[in-house]
């Protein structure tokens, strides 16, 4: 049974089609990388999965539930620019997740203590326990992104959505973050969807890779058609597939 189901998905902004005829099924625990040329609807697709946008046509279902009408904690998201609370300490950033899960947005004394214990366990796991009383501005880019991922995971979402999460990091930090994310995925078995501009990164991290592109193109009216999934690959395939995608899809 499919865990994430996308059926006959279309999205347009005004009269401009962005996505069209998108059909996709994914099992629970898959790590799906999403690549494509600039403007081909990758981030739009992620926002639709997040339920930040409602499709013009079609259905997105997660874990058999009715299509969502707005974002919720069952869809964790991490953006390229660190999506943490700058006015809260590292520890408070994680404790806030538990408050958000409470319908009143508040925690009792015992609930706060439990939340702090869980948050400290998470900080020890991501190597930030020694920074618990610092504010995000005191953290390096890689540390902030680790905190953002831990924040998303503590909510125990059904899927984790990553929108070019390492695009603002230096190469060395990015390599460390790759290892960190793969370890977390191996431990949690969570379903992950990651948009990246880097084809090599998509192959390295995902066990499945989607390429978005416009198979229909009118040079006189470049916005006449939307993008769809043109490749759906198992990343264990031969690396020569990368060159073929670059040649046919203008993806780097």
Buried (B, 14 or more C-beta within 10 A) or exposed (E): EBBBBBEEBBBBEEEEBBBBBBEBEBEBEBBBBBBBBEBBBBBBBBBBBBBBBEBBEBEBBBBEEEBBEEBEBBBBBBBBBBBBEEEBBBBBBBBBBBBEBEEEEEBEEEBBEBBBEBBBEBBEBBEBBEBBEBBBEEBEBBBBBBBBBBBBBBBEBBBBBBBBBBBBBEEEBBBBBBEBBEEBBEEEEBBBBBBBBBBEBBBBBBBBBBBBBBEEEEEEEEEBBBBBBBBBBEBEEEEEBBEEBEEEBEBE
